[in-house]
Amino acid sequence: MKRELFNFWCFLAALALVASAAVHLAAMLGMNLIQANVVTMVMHLLVMIPFAVGLIYANRVAPDKKEWFKVSAFAPRWLKVLSVILLVYGLASCVPKLREKGMAEKRGENYVLVNKDGVIRPLTEQEYHQRRVQTTRSLSALWMLFASVGLTFLLAGERAKTEMPAQVADSMERAGKP
C-alpha cells in the first residue's frame, strides 16, 4: 500500500475512533448527537470502511487467517490494550439494549415502542429520549471497537511487513501471492 494511502486509512480510522468516542461521551452525558438515520449511516461507514481496510491489509501481510494474530502482535501495545478494553466494554454496553423489547420511534406527534409486529405501547417523551440515548451509547461503543481494531490491524500490518519480511514472504508464497 502506498504510504499516502496508508496514512489516509490510519487517519480515517483514528478520526472514526475519536468521533465515535465523542458521540459516546455525549450519550453518557444524556445528549443524543445522532438524531437522524443519515448521521447513523455516515458513522457506520466512517467506522466500517477503515475496519475492512485494516482486515484486508492484514490479509495481504499474512494471507493465512490463522496468522492474523501473529500480525496483531506487531501492533502498539497501547492499541492492543485499548482494543481489548473496548471489546469488553462494547459487549457490556450492548447487553441492556439486547434486553429491550422493541425500539423507540416517533410517529407523528406520538412516541411509541415498536417491534416487528407493530406498536407495543406508547412512550412518554422522556422514555423515548432515554431509549434513543441508550441506542446511541450501544452503537457508539461498537463503533469505537471497530475503529480501534481497524487501526490496530493497519499499524500492526505495516510494522509486521517491515519487521518480519522473511516470514511474510514465506506466507505469501504459500498462499500463491506475489
Backbone bond lengths (Angstrom), bond angles and torsions (degrees), N, CA, C in turn:
res aa  C-N    CA-C-N  psi(-1)  N-CA   C-N-CA  omega(-1)  CA-C   N-CA-C  phi
1 M - - - 1.457 - - 1.520 107.23 -
2 K 1.310 116.74 132.48 1.451 119.65 179.75 1.519 109.31 -64.01
3 R 1.324 114.67 149.00 1.463 121.39 -174.50 1.536 112.50 -57.49
4 E 1.324 117.62 -42.52 1.474 120.25 -178.27 1.530 110.62 -64.86
5 L 1.323 115.96 -40.95 1.455 120.00 179.49 1.529 110.44 -68.07
6 F 1.319 116.44 -41.31 1.459 120.96 177.16 1.527 110.00 -59.81
7 N 1.330 116.93 -46.25 1.464 121.20 178.91 1.527 111.17 -61.04
8 F 1.338 116.40 -39.46 1.458 120.41 178.23 1.528 110.79 -60.87
9 W 1.348 116.90 -46.89 1.462 119.79 -178.70 1.524 111.17 -65.36
10 C 1.318 116.83 -38.89 1.476 119.60 176.96 1.522 110.30 -64.00
11 F 1.341 116.78 -42.88 1.465 120.80 178.40 1.529 109.97 -62.00
12 L 1.330 117.29 -44.05 1.459 120.62 -179.34 1.534 111.04 -63.75
13 A 1.325 116.91 -40.95 1.469 120.28 178.20 1.529 110.75 -65.14
14 A 1.327 116.85 -42.04 1.465 120.54 178.14 1.528 110.78 -65.88
15 L 1.329 116.71 -41.03 1.465 121.26 176.82 1.526 110.57 -61.61
16 A 1.314 117.17 -42.74 1.461 121.32 178.22 1.527 110.77 -62.56
17 L 1.322 116.61 -39.70 1.462 120.89 179.10 1.526 110.51 -64.68
18 V 1.318 117.02 -45.78 1.459 121.25 -179.51 1.530 110.76 -67.13
19 A 1.338 117.19 -44.07 1.466 120.74 -179.59 1.524 110.96 -63.32
20 S 1.327 117.14 -43.64 1.464 119.33 -179.85 1.531 110.79 -68.51
21 A 1.322 117.72 -33.93 1.468 120.48 176.18 1.524 110.49 -66.42
22 A 1.328 117.53 -38.75 1.462 120.97 178.36 1.533 110.61 -65.32
23 V 1.333 116.59 -43.74 1.470 120.75 177.83 1.524 109.59 -62.48
24 H 1.327 116.50 -41.06 1.460 120.94 -178.88 1.531 110.96 -66.41
25 L 1.313 116.94 -44.46 1.462 120.79 179.45 1.533 110.12 -61.43
26 A 1.324 116.29 -43.67 1.464 119.67 178.29 1.527 110.39 -61.10
27 A 1.338 117.30 -41.43 1.466 120.45 179.19 1.523 111.01 -65.12
28 M 1.316 116.93 -36.40 1.473 119.94 178.29 1.527 110.71 -66.26
29 L 1.332 116.00 -27.52 1.462 120.71 177.67 1.532 111.70 -87.59
30 G 1.338 116.62 4.27 1.452 121.25 176.11 1.517 114.70 92.47
31 M 1.328 117.66 3.81 1.465 120.48 179.39 1.519 109.08 -99.40
32 N 1.308 115.95 139.06 1.458 120.40 178.13 1.521 108.38 -108.40
33 L 1.327 116.99 101.77 1.457 121.18 -179.74 1.523 111.88 -78.62
34 I 1.308 116.82 -16.26 1.456 121.64 -178.39 1.527 107.63 -100.57
35 Q 1.308 116.93 87.60 1.461 121.29 -179.58 1.521 112.28 -92.53
36 A 1.320 117.06 -28.67 1.461 120.34 -174.49 1.524 110.27 -113.32
37 N 1.315 116.02 147.96 1.460 120.69 177.70 1.519 111.73 -63.91
38 V 1.321 117.86 -28.41 1.460 121.57 179.07 1.531 109.93 -62.96
39 V 1.321 116.88 -42.12 1.466 121.01 179.44 1.531 109.69 -64.53
40 T 1.322 116.04 -40.00 1.467 120.18 178.61 1.526 110.41 -61.41
41 M 1.315 117.21 -43.47 1.463 120.35 179.92 1.527 111.42 -66.08
42 V 1.325 117.71 -38.06 1.465 120.98 176.82 1.525 109.62 -62.52
43 M 1.326 117.06 -42.67 1.464 120.06 178.22 1.525 110.84 -65.02
44 H 1.336 117.40 -40.23 1.468 119.93 176.58 1.529 110.15 -56.98
45 L 1.315 116.36 -47.29 1.467 120.58 -179.91 1.518 111.59 -65.75
46 L 1.326 116.20 -43.50 1.468 120.26 -179.71 1.523 111.18 -58.03
47 V 1.314 116.49 -33.16 1.466 121.22 -178.59 1.528 112.24 -88.21
48 M 1.315 117.09 -45.43 1.461 119.62 -171.39 1.526 113.73 -74.57
49 I 1.307 117.83 -30.00 1.471 119.06 180.00 1.533 110.86 -64.64
50 P 1.347 119.62 -51.63 1.480 117.23 177.44 1.532 112.97 -64.53
51 F 1.329 116.94 -30.41 1.459 119.87 176.52 1.524 109.82 -61.97
52 A 1.325 116.38 -48.89 1.468 120.83 179.34 1.524 110.97 -63.14
53 V 1.316 117.11 -41.55 1.469 120.29 179.05 1.527 109.80 -63.40
54 G 1.331 117.77 -39.72 1.462 120.72 177.27 1.519 112.05 -59.93
55 L 1.330 116.27 -43.02 1.469 120.18 178.38 1.527 111.16 -67.39
56 I 1.319 116.66 -40.57 1.475 120.18 177.82 1.520 109.86 -63.13
57 Y 1.317 116.64 -42.19 1.463 121.05 -179.87 1.527 110.44 -64.04
58 A 1.328 116.37 -43.26 1.469 119.91 177.27 1.522 110.30 -62.65
59 N 1.330 116.74 -36.81 1.454 120.84 178.80 1.529 111.31 -66.13
60 R 1.310 116.93 -34.23 1.465 119.38 178.00 1.522 111.46 -71.58
61 V 1.311 116.31 -33.01 1.465 119.73 178.85 1.519 110.14 -76.37
62 A 1.310 116.98 -41.68 1.472 122.21 179.48 1.524 108.16 -134.78
63 P 1.321 117.76 90.15 1.467 121.15 -176.00 1.526 114.55 -59.29
64 D 1.323 117.18 -27.63 1.453 120.34 177.68 1.529 108.27 -79.96
65 K 1.331 116.99 115.99 1.465 121.13 -175.42 1.526 112.43 -59.45
66 K 1.314 117.39 -23.16 1.464 120.33 177.13 1.527 110.94 -67.01
67 E 1.329 116.86 -20.25 1.460 120.95 -178.94 1.529 112.98 -92.36
68 W 1.331 117.79 -0.72 1.460 119.93 -179.54 1.521 111.80 -61.59
69 F 1.329 116.67 -34.87 1.457 118.26 178.85 1.517 110.66 -69.62
70 K 1.336 116.47 -29.96 1.467 119.08 173.73 1.519 109.83 -65.03
71 V 1.332 116.14 -40.83 1.464 120.15 178.16 1.523 109.81 -65.76
72 S 1.322 117.38 -42.52 1.470 119.88 -178.44 1.526 111.88 -63.03
73 A 1.321 117.54 -21.03 1.465 120.35 176.74 1.524 111.76 -64.05
74 F 1.332 117.31 -19.90 1.460 120.93 -179.79 1.529 112.87 -86.67
75 A 1.312 117.26 -2.24 1.465 120.87 178.50 1.521 109.66 -71.03
76 P 1.318 116.97 152.98 1.475 118.83 174.68 1.527 110.15 -58.00
77 R 1.304 116.12 138.61 1.472 121.13 -175.88 1.526 111.64 -56.00
78 W 1.334 117.11 -43.35 1.463 120.26 -178.15 1.526 111.34 -60.59
79 L 1.326 116.55 -33.80 1.459 120.20 -178.66 1.528 111.00 -75.69
80 K 1.325 116.52 -35.78 1.471 119.20 175.34 1.527 110.44 -65.42
81 V 1.320 116.59 -43.06 1.464 120.71 178.70 1.533 110.00 -62.77
82 L 1.336 116.16 -44.87 1.458 120.38 178.28 1.526 111.12 -59.41
83 S 1.321 117.30 -42.96 1.470 120.68 -179.70 1.525 111.54 -63.61
84 V 1.315 117.39 -40.84 1.470 120.40 179.04 1.530 110.13 -66.86
85 I 1.328 116.64 -43.53 1.470 120.22 177.94 1.528 110.18 -60.87
86 L 1.331 116.32 -43.39 1.462 119.74 -179.92 1.523 112.16 -68.74
87 L 1.323 117.77 -29.99 1.464 120.67 175.19 1.530 110.02 -63.18
88 V 1.313 116.23 -50.49 1.466 120.60 -179.70 1.528 110.00 -63.91
89 Y 1.323 116.38 -45.48 1.460 120.33 -179.26 1.530 111.69 -65.62
90 G 1.325 116.62 -41.36 1.460 120.32 179.51 1.514 112.04 -61.84
91 L 1.315 116.47 -43.77 1.471 119.95 178.01 1.525 110.89 -65.24
92 A 1.335 116.54 -42.11 1.468 120.16 179.24 1.533 111.18 -65.76
93 S 1.311 117.34 -33.98 1.462 120.58 179.83 1.521 112.28 -70.65
94 C 1.311 116.75 -23.91 1.465 120.32 -178.42 1.521 113.01 -85.39
95 V 1.326 117.78 -18.58 1.463 120.47 -177.32 1.531 111.80 -58.87
96 P 1.340 119.99 -49.08 1.477 117.95 178.88 1.529 112.15 -61.81
97 K 1.305 117.27 -35.47 1.462 120.78 -179.61 1.527 110.61 -67.82
98 L 1.325 117.08 -37.52 1.465 120.62 179.65 1.529 112.04 -68.87
99 R 1.315 115.87 -26.92 1.465 119.88 179.66 1.526 112.38 -77.75
100 E 1.323 116.65 -19.08 1.466 119.70 -179.90 1.516 110.56 -65.59
101 K 1.292 114.40 145.45 1.457 120.07 176.04 1.517 107.88 -108.10
102 G 1.300 116.50 91.19 1.457 120.50 178.23 1.516 113.04 112.19
103 M 1.331 113.17 176.74 1.457 121.06 -177.36 1.522 108.63 -129.09
104 A 1.324 116.00 140.30 1.459 120.72 179.85 1.524 109.83 -78.02
105 E 1.317 115.54 131.62 1.466 121.44 178.07 1.516 109.36 -137.07
106 K 1.326 113.67 155.97 1.457 119.62 172.89 1.521 106.80 -110.12
107 R 1.314 115.81 119.45 1.463 121.71 179.93 1.526 107.46 -118.89
108 G 1.308 113.27 105.63 1.461 118.50 -174.94 1.519 108.75 68.18
109 E 1.309 116.34 -122.01 1.470 121.25 177.95 1.528 112.03 -99.23
110 N 1.328 116.98 1.20 1.463 121.50 -175.32 1.521 111.53 -103.34
111 Y 1.324 115.10 145.35 1.463 122.11 174.22 1.528 106.61 -103.88
112 V 1.321 116.06 128.83 1.466 119.47 -176.58 1.523 110.48 -137.77
113 L 1.315 114.36 156.45 1.455 122.57 172.85 1.526 105.84 -101.85
114 V 1.335 116.87 123.33 1.461 121.07 -176.10 1.518 110.85 -125.61
115 N 1.321 114.95 156.72 1.454 121.80 168.23 1.518 107.22 -135.70
116 K 1.308 117.59 -167.88 1.468 120.15 -176.33 1.522 112.98 -64.58
117 D 1.338 116.25 -22.45 1.464 120.10 -179.03 1.524 113.18 -86.31
118 G 1.328 117.47 -13.82 1.467 120.60 -179.31 1.518 111.29 132.57
119 V 1.319 115.06 -157.26 1.466 121.53 -177.46 1.522 109.72 -74.98
120 I 1.319 115.32 128.50 1.464 120.59 177.33 1.527 109.81 -86.86
121 R 1.346 114.46 -50.09 1.464 119.23 179.74 1.521 109.37 -165.59
122 P 1.312 116.72 161.34 1.462 118.88 174.46 1.532 110.09 -74.84
123 L 1.313 115.89 154.76 1.458 122.52 177.64 1.525 109.17 -120.16
124 T 1.316 115.50 152.30 1.458 118.61 169.27 1.521 107.24 -77.14
125 E 1.299 116.85 164.00 1.459 120.43 178.54 1.532 110.34 -60.85
126 Q 1.315 116.42 -39.03 1.465 120.54 179.57 1.531 111.13 -64.48
127 E 1.337 117.34 -45.01 1.465 120.64 177.48 1.530 110.99 -60.05
128 Y 1.324 115.62 -43.19 1.462 120.94 179.38 1.530 110.68 -56.90
129 H 1.323 116.42 -50.30 1.465 120.07 -177.91 1.535 112.03 -67.35
130 Q 1.333 116.98 -35.79 1.464 119.80 176.72 1.531 111.01 -63.05
131 R 1.308 117.20 -42.70 1.466 121.08 179.74 1.527 110.98 -67.20
132 R 1.322 117.10 -38.57 1.468 120.21 178.85 1.531 110.64 -66.55
133 V 1.319 117.23 -39.40 1.465 120.81 177.45 1.527 109.92 -64.51
134 Q 1.336 117.42 -41.15 1.472 120.55 178.17 1.524 110.98 -62.46
135 T 1.331 116.79 -39.70 1.464 120.77 176.88 1.521 110.26 -62.15
136 T 1.314 116.44 -44.14 1.465 120.84 178.87 1.527 110.75 -63.67
137 R 1.318 117.61 -40.40 1.475 120.66 177.76 1.523 110.89 -61.53
138 S 1.325 116.60 -44.43 1.470 120.26 -179.73 1.523 111.13 -64.29
139 L 1.327 116.70 -47.59 1.465 120.22 179.51 1.521 111.95 -62.21
140 S 1.321 116.69 -45.82 1.461 119.20 -176.22 1.529 111.97 -68.17
141 A 1.326 117.81 -30.10 1.468 120.09 174.80 1.523 110.13 -64.04
142 L 1.331 116.27 -41.82 1.467 119.60 177.52 1.521 111.29 -70.69
143 W 1.321 117.76 -35.41 1.465 120.44 176.52 1.527 110.42 -60.97
144 M 1.336 116.19 -42.41 1.473 118.93 178.61 1.524 110.26 -61.61
145 L 1.316 116.55 -42.19 1.468 121.07 179.19 1.525 110.87 -59.81
146 F 1.319 117.60 -52.48 1.459 120.82 -176.76 1.525 111.97 -64.80
147 A 1.327 117.67 -38.11 1.467 120.25 177.60 1.525 110.28 -65.02
148 S 1.315 116.51 -41.48 1.459 121.10 179.63 1.529 111.71 -65.34
149 V 1.316 116.85 -43.17 1.467 120.43 179.32 1.531 110.60 -66.01
150 G 1.327 117.10 -41.05 1.468 119.98 176.79 1.518 111.58 -59.36
151 L 1.328 116.31 -46.94 1.468 120.45 178.57 1.522 110.95 -64.70
152 T 1.317 116.85 -37.97 1.471 120.93 178.79 1.525 110.56 -60.21
153 F 1.322 117.13 -48.66 1.466 119.82 -179.08 1.524 112.08 -68.64
154 L 1.318 118.14 -34.44 1.465 119.72 176.68 1.533 110.67 -62.61
155 L 1.329 116.30 -52.21 1.465 119.84 -177.68 1.526 111.80 -68.31
156 A 1.322 116.88 -38.31 1.464 120.10 178.68 1.518 110.84 -65.62
157 G 1.328 116.48 -42.75 1.461 120.11 -179.83 1.513 112.21 -62.90
158 E 1.314 116.45 -41.27 1.465 120.28 179.60 1.530 110.79 -64.75
159 R 1.321 115.39 -44.81 1.462 119.36 -179.53 1.530 111.08 -68.48
160 A 1.316 117.23 -40.01 1.469 121.30 179.24 1.520 110.36 -63.56
161 K 1.315 115.66 -37.83 1.465 120.09 -178.92 1.530 111.02 -61.61
162 T 1.310 117.49 -35.87 1.465 120.41 -179.15 1.524 112.68 -88.61
163 E 1.336 117.61 -29.98 1.464 120.04 -174.53 1.519 114.35 -93.39
164 M 1.302 117.59 -19.94 1.467 118.54 178.16 1.523 110.60 -132.27
165 P 1.346 117.54 53.28 1.460 119.74 -175.55 1.527 113.59 -61.39
166 A 1.304 118.04 -34.78 1.464 119.60 -178.75 1.528 110.12 -67.49
167 Q 1.331 117.15 -43.95 1.463 120.95 179.07 1.521 110.34 -64.36
168 V 1.317 116.39 -40.90 1.464 120.76 -179.94 1.520 110.04 -65.91
169 A 1.336 117.02 -43.32 1.461 120.48 179.82 1.525 110.49 -61.54
170 D 1.336 116.76 -43.31 1.459 120.16 177.68 1.525 111.20 -62.56
171 S 1.319 116.41 -43.01 1.457 121.57 -179.79 1.519 110.98 -63.44
172 M 1.322 116.83 -42.71 1.462 120.81 -179.52 1.526 110.31 -68.89
173 E 1.328 116.42 -35.35 1.454 119.72 178.81 1.517 110.73 -65.70
174 R 1.350 116.65 -40.95 1.457 120.93 178.05 1.518 111.22 -63.70
175 A 1.326 116.75 -33.25 1.464 120.79 -179.56 1.527 112.16 -83.18
176 G 1.315 116.10 -6.82 1.472 120.04 178.06 1.516 114.08 80.02
177 K 1.342 117.14 23.29 1.458 120.76 178.50 1.520 109.11 -105.77
178 P 1.322 116.30 143.05 1.478 119.15 -179.21 1.509 112.58 -71.67
